[in-house]
């Protein structure tokens, strides 16, 4: 990622100084399918990580011979079984819809996703119940390793920009999108460093 950090440092000296403090970019995509990434994202929504991992553990334990339940297996589960894992009614519906869309081919495999643009994937996947733009952006970055995603609705990204630039308030999403043009084509890398800035600010607080 030397090329990315060099580009960001040249484009944005303030971010460049932060990159120098933080050091090397340390993010590697998860080697899982988009379907699994979306289910995991739904599981973690509005929950502490420990609780979400426990729920996912009970969920995957329903099919011990599988690394992760296949879409058709999820669709075979009763609501009671899903609820017993710890999923709320709304999350159960969302996960069922992800499974149905995966079985129908709407949720592409990693291989198929590689042939689709970021915009096409966002448009295609946000039709799924409970899956918004932010969720797809996290999947694009964390699972598919796309390097030019800027999740402008993310609190941590906006807060990191505020902290680095000594602002009284976070930039609005549209404002940050305009600012982020200078970071292209490495906006995902910029977002990672902005998250680090927000994390460091919490430690110092």
C-alpha positions in Angstrom: 0.0 0.0 0.0 3.0 2.3 -0.3 1.6 3.8 -3.5 -1.7 4.5 -1.7 -0.2 6.2 1.3 2.2 8.2 -0.9 -0.7 9.4 -3.0 -2.8 10.3 0.1 0.1 12.1 1.7 0.8 14.2 -1.4 -2.9 15.0 -1.9 -3.6 15.9 1.8 -0.7 17.0 4.0 -2.8 16.9 7.1 -3.8 13.3 6.4 -0.2 12.6 5.4 1.2 13.7 8.8 -1.3 11.4 10.5 -0.3 8.5 8.2 3.3 9.1 9.2 2.3 8.9 12.9 0.1 5.8 12.6 2.4 3.9 10.2 1.7 1.1 7.7 -1.8 0.4 6.5 -2.8 -2.9 8.1 -6.1 -4.1 6.6 -6.6 -7.4 4.7 -10.0 -8.4 3.3 -11.8 -11.3 4.9 -11.8 -14.4 2.6 -15.5 -15.0 2.8 -18.4 -14.9 0.4 -20.5 -11.6 0.2 -23.5 -13.6 1.4 -21.8 -14.5 4.6 -20.4 -11.0 5.0 -23.9 -9.5 4.8 -25.4 -12.0 7.3 -22.5 -11.3 9.7 -23.1 -7.6 9.3 -26.8 -7.9 10.2 -25.9 -10.0 13.2 -23.5 -7.3 14.5 -25.9 -4.3 13.9 -26.7 -2.5 17.2 -25.0 -5.1 19.3 -21.8 -5.4 21.3 -19.3 -7.5 19.5 -19.2 -10.2 22.2 -23.0 -10.6 22.1 -23.0 -10.8 18.3 -20.3 -13.4 18.2 -22.2 -15.5 20.7 -25.4 -15.3 18.5 -23.4 -16.2 15.4 -21.8 -19.1 17.3 -25.2 -20.6 18.1 -26.3 -20.0 14.5 -23.4 -21.8 12.9 -23.7 -24.6 15.5 -27.1 -25.5 14.0 -25.1 -26.9 11.0 -21.9 -28.3 12.6 -20.7 -29.9 9.3 -20.7 -26.5 7.6 -18.2 -23.7 7.9 -21.1 -21.3 7.6 -24.8 -22.2 6.9 -25.7 -22.2 3.2 -28.6 -20.0 2.0 -30.9 -23.0 1.5 -30.1 -24.2 5.0 -31.0 -20.8 6.4 -34.2 -20.8 4.5 -35.1 -24.2 6.0 -34.9 -22.9 9.6 -38.0 -22.0 11.5 -38.4 -18.6 13.0 -38.3 -20.2 16.4 -34.8 -21.7 15.6 -33.6 -18.3 14.5 -35.0 -16.6 17.6 -33.4 -19.2 19.8 -30.0 -18.2 18.4 -30.7 -14.7 19.7 -31.8 -13.0 16.4 -34.6 -10.4 16.8 -37.6 -10.7 14.6 -36.3 -7.9 12.3 -32.9 -9.5 12.0 -34.5 -12.9 11.3 -36.4 -11.4 8.4 -33.3 -9.6 7.1 -31.2 -12.8 7.2 -33.9 -14.8 5.5 -34.0 -12.2 2.7 -30.2 -12.2 2.3 -30.4 -16.0 2.0 -33.3 -15.9 -0.5 -31.4 -13.3 -2.6 -28.2 -15.3 -2.5 -30.1 -18.4 -3.6 -31.6 -16.4 -6.4 -28.3 -15.1 -7.5 -28.9 -11.5 -6.5 -26.1 -11.7 -3.9 -23.2 -12.6 -6.1 -20.3 -14.9 -5.3 -16.9 -13.4 -4.8 -16.0 -14.5 -8.3 -19.1 -12.9 -9.8 -18.7 -9.7 -7.7 -15.2 -9.2 -9.1 -16.8 -8.4 -12.4 -19.2 -5.8 -11.0 -18.4 -2.2 -10.2 -18.8 -0.7 -6.7 -21.9 1.3 -7.8 -23.5 -1.8 -9.4 -23.0 -3.8 -6.2 -24.4 -1.0 -4.0 -27.5 -0.7 -6.3 -28.0 -4.5 -6.5 -27.6 -5.3 -2.8 -29.5 -2.4 -1.1 -32.8 -3.9 -2.3 -32.3 -6.5 0.4 -34.2 -6.0 3.6 -32.1 -4.5 6.3 -29.1 -3.9 4.0 -28.3 -0.2 3.4 -25.6 1.6 1.6 -23.2 1.6 4.6 -23.6 -2.2 5.0 -22.7 -2.8 1.4 -19.8 -0.3 1.6 -18.3 -2.2 4.6 -18.6 -5.5 2.6 -16.9 -3.9 -0.4 -14.0 -2.7 1.8 -13.7 -5.5 4.3 -14.6 -8.6 2.2 -13.9 -7.6 -1.5 -10.9 -5.4 -0.7 -12.2 -2.5 -2.9 -9.8 0.4 -2.4 -11.8 3.4 -3.4 -14.8 3.4 -1.1 -15.5 6.4 1.2 -18.4 5.6 3.6 -19.4 9.2 4.2 -22.3 8.2 6.5 -20.0 6.5 8.9 -19.6 8.3 12.2 -16.0 7.2 12.8 -14.9 8.4 9.4 -16.5 11.8 9.8 -15.2 12.1 13.4 -11.7 11.2 12.3 -11.7 14.0 9.7 -13.0 16.4 12.3 -10.3 15.5 14.8 -7.4 15.6 12.3 -8.5 19.0 11.0 -9.4 20.6 14.4 -13.0 21.2 13.4 -15.8 22.0 15.9 -18.3 19.8 14.0 -18.1 16.8 11.7 -18.4 17.5 8.0 -21.8 16.6 6.5 -21.8 13.4 4.3 -22.1 15.4 1.1 -19.3 17.7 2.2 -17.0 14.8 3.1 -17.8 13.2 -0.3 -16.5 16.3 -2.0 -13.4 16.5 0.2 -12.7 12.9 -0.5 -12.4 13.4 -4.2 -8.7 14.3 -3.6 -8.1 10.9 -2.0 -9.3 8.9 -5.0 -8.5 6.2 -6.1 -7.6 5.2 -2.5 -10.5 6.4 -0.5 -10.9 3.1 1.4 -7.3 3.6 2.7 -8.1 7.2 3.7 -11.2 5.9 5.6 -9.0 3.4 7.4 -6.7 6.2 8.6 -9.6 8.4 9.6 -11.0 5.5 11.7 -7.6 5.3 13.4 -7.7 9.1 14.1 -11.1 8.7 15.8 -9.8 5.7 17.8 -6.7 7.7 19.0 -8.9 10.6 20.0 -11.0 8.3 22.2 -7.8 7.0 23.9 -6.6 10.5 24.6 -10.0 11.7 25.9 
